[in-house]
Amino acid sequence: MTKKKKSALREWIEAALFAAFLAFCVIRPFIVQAFKIPTGSMRPTLLEGDLILVNKFIYGAKVPFTHLRLPALRQPKRGDVVVFIYPEDKNKDFIKRLVALPGETVEIKSGTIYVDSQPLLEPVFNSRYYYNRGNFAKEYEKVVVPQGSYFVLGDNSGSSRDSRYWGFVPADNILGEAVVIYWPPLRIRVIK
């Protein structure tokens, strides 16, 4: 008996279906997802129209249609640029820089961020001026980040709706870490 040979068209269709299955059922939900930057709230790090890739498995990817997460490689840390589900509208994803961890105290004085009464001196923080705006960043007022939540700010403090206005990002809302700008070609780079 001889095996019937598959047609080239059938092989191509099977390969395309398998690739689509991998892209939509494995890669996008668990490994990496592309996002487009809609606003200037993260200038100069990210510009409007930048296309970025977000590492979803680093913090433990969410399993679709459940409340489960895969094991994390590491926990979010200060300075990470994170994509998360916006706490005030579950249908929107936001991107900001993580500033304070659960249990830490945050304060903005004279444009400088203080965490647990110590100024953040890393260049990613001290090269920017942060404004006292919103209910969670009033001048001379310290805010304690609740357990299981994070405090995030946009790099463009003068034009960012962030934790200063709406509070804290629950850990479960964090989708992943922004790792690379892949478009436009002149802006291809690792996100820091």
HUZIQUI-V500447 format. One line per field, one symbol per residue. psi: psi as a letter, one per 30 degrees, with the letter a starting at -180 (. if undefined). A space follows every 10 residues. Layout:
psi: ???
//
This chain:
psi: kkkkkkleee eeeeeeeeee eeeffeeeef dkkklkjflg fgkfeklkfk klkkjffegj kkkkglglkl kkellklkfk jkklkkffjf fkklklkkek lkflkkkjkh fkkkkhgkkj fkefefglkk kjllfghkkg kkkkklkgll kkkkfiefhk jafeegbljk effkeakkek kfklefgklk k.
//
